[in-house]
């Protein structure tokens, strides 16, 4: 078991390092630093559907994906990720993480423990006043997510959130919508199972 964990950790580190080999970001604001926003953590908790992301190895081919966050008494966050691989008929997968809000960042930056001792940084870049939509990012802008409280999002809202990401310096052409319903599979702008990044 220990050998498996070490091998898995090595694969994960190599995969994360591969993110640095992403195509050049053509956005003229690509080098502008990302700024987090203050977050009311109790209000932020609960279920969030992944509406779109920059696909990477761990989320590639996933459909019906969502996150569920629960604030613990110690101030940390139980972070549950659920998704189905390639098909809505596939069994639901579940991954569990532990997040720690970074002191001094007003709830807008979390250290996410994938497994001990590997941590990554997650940035809250936007949350609307009603806590219906949020944008999460990653230093370097090679990863990003659009979340919603509901599995549906209008095209107008989606375009407005992409415009925010563009203003932050993201290459928005890399975002793909995540199918939350079977009829969305294969539609323009949605990630398709088996699609390469």
N, CA, C and O of each residue as an XYZ file, in Angstrom:
788
protein
N       0.835     -1.199      0.000
C       0.000      0.000      0.000
C       0.878      1.261      0.000
O       0.595      2.235     -0.697
N       1.943      1.212      0.796
C       2.830      2.372      0.863
C       3.468      2.646     -0.484
O       3.606      3.798     -0.893
N       3.862      1.566     -1.183
C       4.470      1.728     -2.501
C       3.476      2.367     -3.471
O       3.847      3.232     -4.265
N       2.193      1.932     -3.406
C       1.162      2.512     -4.259
C       1.004      4.002     -3.986
O       0.934      4.802     -4.919
N       0.946      4.381     -2.697
C       0.772      5.800     -2.349
C       1.933      6.636     -2.859
O       1.732      7.746     -3.353
N       3.159      6.106     -2.741
C       4.326      6.847     -3.232
C       4.261      7.000     -4.749
O       4.576      8.059     -5.291
N       3.844      5.915     -5.436
C       3.730      5.986     -6.896
C       2.651      6.977     -7.299
O       2.837      7.759     -8.231
N       1.519      6.946     -6.597
C       0.434      7.871     -6.905
C       0.884      9.310     -6.684
O       0.591     10.187     -7.496
N       1.598      9.552     -5.585
C       2.091     10.902     -5.293
C       3.041     11.372     -6.393
O       2.996     12.530     -6.809
N       3.898     10.470     -6.858
C       4.848     10.836     -7.915
C       4.113     11.197     -9.202
O       4.461     12.171     -9.868
N       3.089     10.406     -9.553
C       2.302     10.686    -10.760
C       1.605     12.036    -10.629
O       1.580     12.821    -11.577
N       1.033     12.306     -9.441
C       0.329     13.566     -9.232
C       1.276     14.753     -9.348
O       0.940     15.753     -9.983
N       2.442     14.655     -8.748
C       3.414     15.752     -8.809
C       3.842     15.993    -10.257
O       3.965     17.140    -10.688
N       4.068     14.916    -11.004
C       4.452     15.067    -12.412
C       3.327     15.697    -13.222
O       3.568     16.534    -14.093
N       2.095     15.287    -12.926
C       0.951     15.848    -13.652
C       0.775     17.325    -13.346
O       0.499     18.117    -14.247
N       0.932     17.702    -12.079
C       0.830     19.119    -11.721
C       1.954     19.915    -12.373
O       1.750     21.047    -12.814
N       3.138     19.319    -12.431
C       4.259     19.999    -13.085
C       3.981     20.191    -14.570
O       4.414     21.175    -15.170
N       3.245     19.232    -15.164
C       2.926     19.338    -16.591
C       2.060     20.542    -16.887
O       2.042     21.040    -18.012
N       1.330     21.019    -15.863
C       0.507     22.214    -16.068
C       1.365     23.398    -16.482
O       0.882     24.310    -17.153
N       2.633     23.393    -16.087
C       3.509     24.505    -16.440
C       3.866     24.474    -17.921
O       4.412     25.446    -18.444
N       3.562     23.355    -18.615
C       3.823     23.240    -20.039
C       2.602     23.604    -20.881
O       2.524     23.248    -22.057
N       1.656     24.311    -20.279
C       0.462     24.729    -20.996
C       0.856     25.676    -22.122
O       1.922     26.290    -22.076
N      -0.014     25.798    -23.148
C       0.281     26.754    -24.226
C       0.367     28.171    -23.673
O      -0.243     28.473    -22.647
N       1.116     29.042    -24.342
C       1.236     30.419    -23.861
C      -0.138     31.083    -23.763
O      -1.006     30.878    -24.612
N      -0.311     31.867    -22.729
C      -1.564     32.588    -22.512
C      -1.541     33.860    -23.372
O      -0.700     34.732    -23.150
N      -2.454     33.982    -24.353
C      -2.427     35.142    -25.243
C      -3.074     36.397    -24.645
O      -3.020     37.470    -25.247
N      -3.680     36.266    -23.472
C      -4.371     37.412    -22.873
C      -3.345     38.498    -22.529
O      -2.351     38.200    -21.867
N      -3.556     39.751    -22.959
C      -2.577     40.811    -22.658
C      -2.446     41.096    -21.159
O      -1.489     41.746    -20.737
N      -3.384     40.622    -20.364
C      -3.313     40.796    -18.909
C      -2.825     39.530    -18.207
O      -3.003     39.380    -16.998
N      -2.210     38.620    -18.964
C      -1.808     37.317    -18.421
C      -0.887     37.439    -17.211
O      -0.949     36.610    -16.303
N      -0.040     38.456    -17.188
C       0.926     38.572    -16.092
C       0.381     39.334    -14.884
O       1.061     39.434    -13.862
N      -0.835     39.872    -14.988
C      -1.417     40.599    -13.851
C      -1.700     39.621    -12.713
O      -2.241     38.543    -12.957
N      -1.346     39.973    -11.478
C      -1.575     39.047    -10.359
C      -3.067     38.864    -10.085
O      -3.866     39.780    -10.282
N      -3.423     37.671     -9.632
C      -4.801     37.394     -9.247
C      -5.065     37.946     -7.853
O      -4.197     37.904     -6.981
N      -6.261     38.457     -7.655
C      -6.656     39.037     -6.368
C      -7.870     38.298     -5.836
O      -8.870     38.152     -6.538
N      -7.786     37.836     -4.607
C      -8.920     37.141     -4.012
C      -9.938     38.148     -3.487
O      -9.638     39.327     -3.296
N     -11.152     37.648     -3.259
C     -12.212     38.483     -2.696
C     -12.559     37.943     -1.301
O     -12.372     36.756     -1.034
N     -13.062     38.811     -0.412
C     -13.488     38.326      0.910
C     -14.688     37.384      0.767
O     -15.543     37.566     -0.099
N     -14.726     36.388      1.630
C     -15.788     35.381      1.572
C     -16.387     35.182      2.963
O     -15.664     35.006      3.944
N     -17.710     35.211      3.030
C     -18.432     34.843      4.250
C     -18.495     33.317      4.270
O     -19.360     32.719      3.631
N     -17.586     32.697      4.997
C     -17.430     31.248      4.905
C     -18.703     30.470      5.233
O     -19.049     29.561      4.479
N     -19.433     30.782      6.338
C     -20.668     30.008      6.575
C     -21.647     30.093      5.410
O     -22.302     29.107      5.073
N     -21.747     31.269      4.798
C     -22.663     31.445      3.669
C     -22.161     30.728      2.414
O     -22.950     30.317      1.563
N     -20.864     30.587      2.315
C     -20.225     29.985      1.141
C     -20.345     28.463      1.128
O     -20.179     27.837      0.082
N     -20.630     27.874      2.272
C     -20.675     26.426      2.369
C     -21.878     25.861      1.616
O     -22.795     26.590      1.235
N     -21.849     24.552      1.416
C     -22.947     23.866      0.752
C     -22.548     23.326     -0.602
O     -21.367     23.139     -0.893
N     -23.547     23.080     -1.421
C     -23.341     22.440     -2.722
C     -23.111     23.475     -3.815
O     -23.814     24.481     -3.901
N     -22.094     23.200     -4.660
C     -21.776     24.019     -5.823
C     -21.570     23.087     -7.028
O     -20.811     22.121     -6.957
N     -22.252     23.393     -8.117
C     -22.096     22.611     -9.345
C     -20.982     23.204    -10.196
O     -20.863     24.423    -10.314
N     -20.162     22.332    -10.792
C     -19.086     22.780    -11.678
C     -19.706     23.060    -13.048
O     -20.057     22.137    -13.783
N     -19.831     24.324    -13.374
C     -20.428     24.731    -14.648
C     -19.390     24.693    -15.769
O     -19.695     24.304    -16.896
N     -18.171     25.098    -15.450
C     -17.100     25.092    -16.451
C     -15.766     25.052    -15.742
O     -15.646     25.430    -14.577
N     -14.760     24.584    -16.472
C     -13.399     24.583    -15.939
C     -12.407     24.531    -17.091
O     -12.773     24.336    -18.250
N     -11.149     24.712    -16.738
C     -10.068     24.399    -17.663
C      -9.743     22.931    -17.375
O      -9.158     22.627    -16.335
N     -10.115     22.015    -18.281
C      -9.971     20.592    -17.963
C      -8.518     20.217    -17.692
O      -7.598     20.704    -18.349
N      -8.340     19.358    -16.727
C      -7.017     18.804    -16.441
C      -7.213     17.340    -16.070
O      -8.347     16.867    -15.988
N      -6.117     16.617    -15.845
C      -6.183     15.159    -15.767
C      -7.207     14.626    -14.771
O      -7.869     13.630    -15.063
N      -7.360     15.255    -13.605
C      -8.235     14.705    -12.571
C      -9.710     14.939    -12.870
O     -10.562     14.195    -12.383
N     -10.026     15.966    -13.666
C     -11.425     16.266    -13.961
C     -11.800     15.972    -15.414
O     -12.954     16.147    -15.805
N     -10.842     15.534    -16.201
C     -11.116     15.236    -17.595
C     -12.136     14.099    -17.687
O     -12.073     13.133    -16.926
N     -13.061     14.224    -18.613
C     -14.098     13.219    -18.878
C     -15.159     13.133    -17.784
O     -15.979     12.215    -17.807
N     -15.166     14.051    -16.839
C     -16.163     14.002    -15.776
C     -17.424     14.758    -16.199
O     -17.348     15.802    -16.847
N     -18.570     14.220    -15.826
C     -19.857     14.875    -16.038
C     -20.591     14.910    -14.703
O     -20.262     14.161    -13.782
N     -21.588     15.789    -14.606
C     -22.406     15.913    -13.389
C     -21.526     16.136    -12.153
O     -21.785     15.576    -11.087
N     -20.495     16.951    -12.307
C     -19.568     17.154    -11.180
C     -20.043     18.290    -10.282
O     -20.638     19.269    -10.733
N     -19.756     18.121     -9.001
C     -20.145     19.122     -8.008
C     -19.201     19.026     -6.820
O     -18.530     18.015     -6.611
N     -19.170     20.109     -6.046
C     -18.411     20.150     -4.789
C     -19.382     20.425     -3.662
O     -20.365     21.144     -3.836
N     -19.104     19.855     -2.520
C     -19.890     20.123     -1.317
C     -18.921     20.469     -0.197
O     -18.052     19.672      0.157
N     -19.083     21.678      0.360
C     -18.184     22.183      1.386
C     -18.914     22.272      2.718
O     -20.054     22.732      2.791
N     -18.238     21.825      3.766
C     -18.825     21.872      5.108
C     -17.791     22.436      6.076
O     -16.699     21.890      6.224
N     -18.154     23.546      6.737
C     -17.258     24.201      7.685
C     -17.229     23.417      8.987
O     -18.272     23.115      9.566
N     -16.019     23.091      9.443
C     -15.850     22.327     10.675
C     -15.671     23.263     11.865
O     -15.400     24.453     11.705
N     -15.826     22.705     13.047
C     -15.667     23.505     14.266
C     -14.258     24.057     14.407
O     -14.072     25.109     15.018
N     -13.260     23.371     13.855
C     -11.880     23.839     13.949
C     -11.541     24.886     12.887
O     -10.395     25.327     12.800
N     -12.531     25.290     12.074
C     -12.302     26.313     11.067
C     -11.864     25.775      9.722
O     -11.800     26.525      8.748
N     -11.557     24.475      9.650
C     -11.202     23.867      8.369
C     -12.473     23.472      7.628
O     -13.575     23.550      8.173
N     -12.306     23.049      6.383
C     -13.454     22.768      5.521
C     -13.338     21.358      4.966
O     -12.334     20.999      4.351
N     -14.386     20.558      5.192
C     -14.483     19.255      4.532
C     -14.940     19.507      3.103
O     -16.006     20.078      2.873
N     -14.130     19.081      2.151
C     -14.335     19.372      0.729
C     -14.598     18.049      0.008
O     -13.684     17.244     -0.173
N     -15.846     17.829     -0.403
C     -16.223     16.597     -1.098
C     -16.477     16.902     -2.569
O     -17.208     17.835     -2.902
N     -15.872     16.113     -3.437
C     -16.049     16.252     -4.883
C     -16.745     15.001     -5.401
O     -16.334     13.882     -5.095
N     -17.803     15.194     -6.188
C     -18.563     14.092     -6.759
C     -18.644     14.278     -8.271
O     -18.789     15.401     -8.755
N     -18.552     13.189     -9.010
C     -18.672     13.259    -10.468
C     -18.854     11.850    -11.022
O     -18.650     10.849    -10.334
N     -19.244     11.814    -12.290
C     -19.367     10.546    -13.006
C     -18.409     10.575    -14.200
O     -18.240     11.611    -14.842
N     -17.792      9.445    -14.489
C     -16.790      9.366    -15.552
C     -17.450      9.069    -16.897
O     -17.996      7.983    -17.094
N     -17.405     10.013    -17.807
C     -17.825      9.886    -19.203
C     -19.326      9.777    -19.421
O     -19.825     10.247    -20.444
N     -20.061      9.173    -18.493
C     -21.471      8.889    -18.735
C     -22.299      9.175    -17.495
O     -21.841      8.986    -16.368
N     -23.529      9.633    -17.718
C     -24.441      9.857    -16.604
C     -24.917      8.542    -15.988
O     -25.489      8.534    -14.898
N     -24.681      7.437    -16.687
C     -25.032      6.116    -16.166
C     -23.898      5.499    -15.350
O     -24.090      4.479    -14.688
N     -22.725      6.113    -15.397
C     -21.578      5.575    -14.663
C     -21.774      5.764    -13.162
O     -22.480      6.681    -12.742
N     -21.160      4.909    -12.354
C     -21.268      5.107    -10.905
C     -20.646      6.430    -10.485
O     -19.662      6.881    -11.071
N     -21.224      7.039     -9.471
C     -20.704      8.311     -8.990
C     -19.409      8.098     -8.224
O     -19.325      7.250     -7.336
N     -18.396      8.887     -8.587
C     -17.122      8.847     -7.876
C     -17.137      9.918     -6.793
O     -17.801     10.945     -6.934
N     -16.406      9.674     -5.715
C     -16.340     10.625     -4.599
C     -14.895     10.753     -4.146
O     -14.217      9.756     -3.894
N     -14.431     11.998     -4.046
C     -13.085     12.286     -3.555
C     -13.212     13.253     -2.391
O     -14.013     14.187     -2.436
N     -12.429     13.030     -1.358
C     -12.522     13.842     -0.142
C     -11.217     14.591      0.090
O     -10.135     14.007      0.044
N     -11.333     15.903      0.341
C     -10.163     16.741      0.598
C     -10.397     17.521      1.884
O     -11.512     17.582      2.403
N      -9.329     18.111      2.381
C      -9.418     18.959      3.566
C      -8.819     20.315      3.219
O      -7.662     20.405      2.809
N      -9.620     21.378      3.385
C      -9.203     22.734      3.034
C      -8.999     23.558      4.296
O      -9.720     23.401      5.282
N      -8.008     24.436      4.249
C      -7.736     25.326      5.370
C      -7.695     26.765      4.863
O      -6.818     27.109      4.071
N      -8.630     27.617      5.306
C      -8.549     29.027      4.925
C      -7.226     29.638      5.402
O      -6.803     29.420      6.537
N      -6.589     30.397      4.523
C      -5.292     30.992      4.839
C      -5.512     32.237      5.699
O      -6.271     33.124      5.308
N      -4.862     32.319      6.863
C      -5.036     33.500      7.729
C      -4.702     34.791      6.997
O      -3.754     34.850      6.214
N      -5.493     35.823      7.263
C      -5.260     37.137      6.672
C      -5.835     37.319      5.288
O      -5.690     38.396      4.708
N      -6.489     36.299      4.728
C      -7.034     36.381      3.365
C      -8.560     36.485      3.357
O      -9.177     36.359      2.299
N      -9.174     36.712      4.512
C     -10.617     36.931      4.628
C     -11.446     35.827      3.968
O     -12.494     36.094      3.380
N     -10.969     34.593      4.069
C     -11.694     33.449      3.528
C     -11.542     33.242      2.041
O     -12.113     32.300      1.492
N     -10.781     34.103      1.366
C     -10.677     34.033     -0.088
C      -9.577     33.145     -0.630
O      -9.520     32.907     -1.837
N      -8.699     32.647      0.233
C      -7.633     31.744     -0.207
C      -7.628     30.527      0.700
O      -7.626     30.645      1.925
N      -7.627     29.352      0.075
C      -7.612     28.106      0.836
C      -6.403     27.270      0.446
O      -5.987     27.248     -0.713
N      -5.852     26.588      1.434
C      -4.849     25.560      1.189
C      -5.597     24.229      1.167
O      -6.191     23.826      2.167
N      -5.562     23.557      0.030
C      -6.314     22.318     -0.155
C      -5.362     21.132     -0.022
O      -4.404     20.998     -0.784
N      -5.640     20.283      0.950
C      -4.822     19.084      1.141
C      -5.401     17.964      0.285
O      -6.454     17.405      0.595
N      -4.688     17.645     -0.808
C      -5.127     16.550     -1.669
C      -4.955     15.231     -0.941
O      -5.849     14.384     -0.946
N      -3.823     15.066     -0.325
C      -3.510     13.991      0.599
C      -2.214     14.397      1.267
O      -1.459     15.199      0.717
N      -1.947     13.863      2.432
C      -0.754     14.265      3.161
C       0.485     13.792      2.410
O       0.544     12.621      2.034
N       1.477     14.650      2.175
C       1.629     16.045      2.600
C       1.391     17.042      1.465
O       1.877     18.171      1.535
N       0.656     16.653      0.426
C       0.510     17.486     -0.772
C      -0.641     18.475     -0.610
O      -1.783     18.083     -0.371
N      -0.322     19.772     -0.745
C      -1.316     20.857     -0.679
C      -1.223     21.697     -1.954
O      -0.151     21.842     -2.540
N      -2.365     22.246     -2.370
C      -2.395     23.210     -3.466
C      -3.169     24.438     -2.999
O      -3.896     24.377     -2.006
N      -3.016     25.542     -3.707
C      -3.682     26.786     -3.345
C      -4.915     26.999     -4.217
O      -4.861     26.861     -5.439
N      -6.016     27.335     -3.572
C      -7.263     27.639     -4.281
C      -7.671     29.073     -3.954
O      -7.730     29.458     -2.786
N      -7.950     29.858     -4.988
C      -8.276     31.270     -4.827
C      -9.724     31.543     -5.204
O     -10.172     31.133     -6.274
N     -10.460     32.231     -4.336
C     -11.797     32.693     -4.698
C     -11.639     34.059     -5.344
O     -11.253     35.028     -4.691
N     -11.944     34.125     -6.647
C     -11.712     35.336     -7.430
C     -12.966     36.187     -7.581
O     -12.889     37.378     -7.881
N     -14.120     35.562     -7.370
C     -15.388     36.292     -7.463
C     -16.475     35.455     -6.799
O     -16.496     34.230     -6.923
N     -17.377     36.133     -6.094
C     -18.630     35.528     -5.656
C     -19.688     36.617     -5.755
O     -19.470     37.739     -5.298
N     -20.842     36.290     -6.353
C     -21.855     37.331     -6.530
C     -22.505     37.651     -5.181
O     -22.407     36.844     -4.257
N     -23.159     38.798     -5.043
C     -23.699     39.224     -3.744
C     -24.677     38.234     -3.118
O     -24.798     38.170     -1.895
N     -25.376     37.459     -3.954
C     -26.340     36.485     -3.441
C     -25.753     35.089     -3.258
O     -26.469     34.149     -2.913
N     -24.462     34.960     -3.489
C     -23.763     33.671     -3.342
C     -24.415     32.587     -4.206
O     -24.621     31.456     -3.767
N     -24.736     32.971     -5.460
C     -25.281     32.015     -6.419
C     -24.202     31.497     -7.366
O     -24.290     30.368     -7.849
N     -23.176     32.321     -7.635
C     -22.109     31.983     -8.567
C     -20.771     32.330     -7.934
O     -20.659     33.272     -7.150
N     -19.764     31.553     -8.290
C     -18.420     31.874     -7.815
C     -17.402     31.440     -8.861
O     -17.642     30.524     -9.647
N     -16.264     32.118     -8.850
C     -15.138     31.774     -9.719
C     -13.962     31.425     -8.826
O     -13.598     32.190     -7.933
N     -13.373     30.266     -9.073
C     -12.171     29.837     -8.358
C     -11.008     29.799     -9.330
O     -11.173     29.478    -10.507
N      -9.835     30.129     -8.826
C      -8.657     30.128     -9.672
C      -7.477     29.485     -8.984
O      -7.555     29.010     -7.851
N      -6.390     29.491     -9.710
C      -5.153     28.848     -9.272
C      -4.003     29.759     -9.684
O      -4.007     30.285    -10.797
N      -3.028     29.955     -8.815
C      -1.893     30.805     -9.203
C      -1.286     30.320    -10.526
O      -1.068     29.123    -10.716
N      -1.021     31.243    -11.417
C      -0.500     30.887    -12.728
C      -1.570     30.861    -13.803
O      -1.257     30.861    -14.993
N      -2.843     30.838    -13.390
C      -3.983     30.926    -14.310
C      -4.091     29.744    -15.269
O      -4.750     29.844    -16.304
N      -3.447     28.623    -14.932
C      -3.575     27.442    -15.784
C      -4.736     26.555    -15.366
O      -5.057     25.595    -16.067
N      -5.373     26.856    -14.237
C      -6.565     26.159    -13.790
C      -7.601     27.188    -13.359
O      -7.256     28.238    -12.817
N      -8.877     26.878    -13.605
C      -9.944     27.782    -13.195
C     -11.284     27.064    -13.251
O     -11.463     26.098    -13.993
N     -12.221     27.560    -12.446
C     -13.540     26.934    -12.347
C     -14.626     27.997    -12.230
O     -14.426     29.046    -11.618
N     -15.770     27.707    -12.825
C     -16.986     28.486    -12.620
C     -17.987     27.561    -11.936
O     -18.293     26.478    -12.435
N     -18.496     28.009    -10.781
C     -19.447     27.214    -10.006
C     -20.782     27.941     -9.913
O     -20.857     29.166    -10.016
N     -21.835     27.146     -9.714
C     -23.172     27.695     -9.508
C     -23.896     26.857     -8.453
O     -23.632     25.665     -8.297
N     -24.806     27.502     -7.740
C     -25.625     26.762     -6.778
C     -26.593     25.814     -7.477
O     -27.034     24.828     -6.886
N     -26.924     26.107     -8.728
C     -27.845     25.286     -9.513
C     -27.072     24.647    -10.670
O     -26.072     25.203    -11.126
N     -27.528     23.482    -11.149
C     -26.804     22.850    -12.261
C     -27.000     23.561    -13.592
O     -26.314     23.251    -14.566
N     -27.926     24.510    -13.647
C     -28.180     25.262    -14.869
C     -27.611     26.671    -14.731
O     -27.613     27.253    -13.646
N     -27.127     27.207    -15.845
C     -26.671     28.596    -15.875
C     -27.006     29.166    -17.242
O     -26.720     28.543    -18.265
N     -27.604     30.332    -17.264
C     -27.954     30.946    -18.547
C     -26.694     31.334    -19.307
O     -25.640     31.561    -18.713
N     -26.816     31.407    -20.626
C     -25.674     31.810    -21.452
C     -25.212     33.215    -21.096
O     -24.014     33.496    -21.114
N     -26.150     34.101    -20.773
C     -25.787     35.475    -20.424
C     -24.926     35.519    -19.169
O     -23.910     36.213    -19.132
N     -25.327     34.784    -18.149
C     -24.536     34.758    -16.913
C     -23.182     34.123    -17.182
O     -22.155     34.617    -16.716
N     -23.180     33.033    -17.931
C     -21.915     32.357    -18.232
C     -20.952     33.297    -18.962
O     -19.772     33.369    -18.620
N     -21.457     34.011    -19.959
C     -20.595     34.957    -20.696
C     -20.095     36.079    -19.789
O     -18.966     36.546    -19.940
N     -20.934     36.511    -18.847
C     -20.495     37.583    -17.937
C     -19.372     37.096    -17.024
O     -18.470     37.861    -16.684
N     -19.426     35.832    -16.629
C     -18.369     35.285    -15.773
C     -17.085     35.057    -16.570
O     -15.984     35.270    -16.061
N     -17.233     34.624    -17.820
C     -16.046     34.521    -18.679
C     -15.413     35.890    -18.894
O     -14.188     36.003    -18.948
N     -16.232     36.928    -19.016
C     -15.696     38.283    -19.184
C     -14.893     38.690    -17.951
O     -13.866     39.359    -18.072
N     -15.350     38.295    -16.776
C     -14.585     38.582    -15.556
C     -13.239     37.859    -15.590
O     -12.208     38.432    -15.238
N     -13.258     36.598    -16.017
C     -12.004     35.838    -16.105
C     -11.055     36.454    -17.126
O      -9.845     36.501    -16.910
N     -11.611     36.925    -18.241
C     -10.793     37.596    -19.253
C     -10.140     38.840    -18.661
O      -8.959     39.094    -18.899
N     -10.903     39.617    -17.891
C     -10.358     40.833    -17.277
C      -9.267     40.506    -16.261
O      -8.392     41.332    -16.004
N      -9.316     39.300    -15.680
C      -8.297     38.878    -14.721
C      -7.034     38.355    -15.410
O      -6.014     38.121    -14.761
N      -7.114     38.175    -16.744
C      -5.939     37.709    -17.476
C      -5.974     36.245    -17.866
O      -4.960     35.713    -18.318
N      -7.107     35.575    -17.706
C      -7.222     34.177    -18.113
C      -7.379     34.055    -19.628
O      -7.913     34.947    -20.287
N      -6.904     32.937    -20.160
C      -7.188     32.556    -21.540
C      -8.533     31.829    -21.509
O      -8.581     30.623    -21.270
N      -9.613     32.552    -21.748
C     -10.945     31.975    -21.591
C     -11.282     30.952    -22.674
O     -12.254     30.210    -22.533
N     -10.496     30.899    -23.755
C     -10.751     29.897    -24.792
C     -10.499     28.487    -24.282
O     -10.939     27.520    -24.904
N      -9.808     28.356    -23.177
C      -9.492     27.034    -22.622
C     -10.605     26.488    -21.733
O     -10.583     25.308    -21.384
N     -11.583     27.326    -21.358
C     -12.678     26.854    -20.509
C     -13.652     26.005    -21.314
O     -13.978     26.326    -22.457
N     -14.109     24.922    -20.702
C     -15.129     24.055    -21.285
C     -16.248     23.885    -20.266
O     -15.999     23.684    -19.077
N     -17.478     23.967    -20.749
C     -18.611     23.742    -19.856
C     -18.685     22.253    -19.509
O     -18.386     21.394    -20.339
N     -19.082     21.967    -18.288
C     -19.201     20.593    -17.811
C     -20.652     20.152    -17.977
O     -21.545     20.795    -17.425
N     -20.914     19.084    -18.714
C     -22.300     18.627    -18.857
C     -22.911     18.276    -17.499
O     -22.354     17.482    -16.740
N     -24.041     18.868    -17.212
C     -24.784     18.535    -16.005
C     -26.071     17.768    -16.338
O     -26.766     17.282    -15.446
N     -26.375     17.668    -17.643
C     -27.522     16.899    -18.113
C     -27.084     16.084    -19.336
O     -26.222     16.532    -20.093
N     -27.662     14.902    -19.538
C     -27.252     14.086    -20.698
C     -27.382     14.800    -22.031
O     -26.564     14.572    -22.923
N     -28.390     15.662    -22.198
C     -28.574     16.314    -23.502
C     -27.502     17.361    -23.791
O     -27.439     17.877    -24.907
N     -26.663     17.683    -22.816
C     -25.584     18.647    -23.048
C     -24.327     17.986    -23.619
O     -23.436     18.676    -24.114
N     -24.253     16.660    -23.554
C     -23.084     15.950    -24.082
C     -22.924     16.228    -25.574
O     -23.875     16.084    -26.342
N     -21.735     16.620    -25.977
C     -21.447     16.857    -27.385
C     -21.865     18.213    -27.910
O     -21.592     18.531    -29.067
N     -22.520     19.025    -27.091
C     -22.921     20.357    -27.547
C     -21.707     21.280    -27.614
O     -20.730     21.092    -26.890
N     -21.784     22.273    -28.488
C     -20.691     23.231    -28.655
C     -20.376     23.922    -27.333
O     -21.274     24.386    -26.630
N     -19.090     23.983    -27.008
C     -18.643     24.645    -25.783
C     -18.588     23.741    -24.572
O     -18.013     24.110    -23.548
N     -19.184     22.546    -24.674
C     -19.162     21.603    -23.559
C     -18.018     20.615    -23.748
O     -17.685     20.234    -24.871
N     -17.422     20.207    -22.630
C     -16.386     19.189    -22.687
C     -17.017     17.886    -23.150
O     -18.133     17.549    -22.755
N     -16.294     17.157    -23.991
C     -16.770     15.861    -24.466
C     -15.879     14.772    -23.919
O     -14.657     14.913    -23.953
N     -16.453     13.673    -23.408
C     -15.626     12.570    -22.912
C     -14.641     12.121    -23.970
O     -15.006     11.909    -25.126
N     -13.399     11.978    -23.568
C     -12.340     11.574    -24.486
C     -11.631     12.733    -25.155
O     -10.643     12.534    -25.862
N     -12.133     13.961    -24.936
C     -11.520     15.151    -25.556
C     -10.165     15.421    -24.915
O     -10.023     15.352    -23.694
N      -9.189     15.723    -25.728
C      -7.857     16.079    -25.242
C      -7.822     17.565    -24.906
O      -8.517     18.371    -25.524
N      -6.989     17.922    -23.900
C      -6.843     19.330    -23.524
C      -6.167     20.096    -24.641
O      -5.952     21.302    -24.521
